[in-house]
Amino acid sequence: MMNGRDLVLIEGLEVRTVIGIYDWEREIRQTVRLDLEMAWDISKAGRSDDIADTLDYKAVSKRLISFVEASSFGLIEALAEACARIVLDEFRVPWLRLQLSKPGAVRGSENVAVLIERGAA
């Protein structure tokens, strides 16, 4: 049972991948950025100071980097859903908020992104 609303954050995880629906986008690698908020009860790790008692954010990051680099989605929506499913299923995270950004995708904008929340908490 979680005490309050503990979160483990990964911010600004940048990965180069094939993403986009246009022919020219299928020929290049573009940078996407992931920002995650993951519900996790950190009280046990706070007491034990043992990584075995917490969500290993390095393992989550490495798994997402590996997946995204090897992927070839058309839409950031589909890539965001796939990334969320990995975190929820493989790391047993009960709830997450994931923002997947594609900087520079629209001329004149700094960024475009989707923001999703998944899970039960």
Secondary structure, DSSP 8 states (H G I E B T S, - for coil): --SS--EEEEEEEEEEEEE-SSGGGGGS-EEEEEEEEEE---HHHHHH--GGGS--HHHHHHHHHHHHHH-EES-HHHHHHHHHHHHHHHS--SEEEEEEE-TT-STT-S--EEEEEEE--
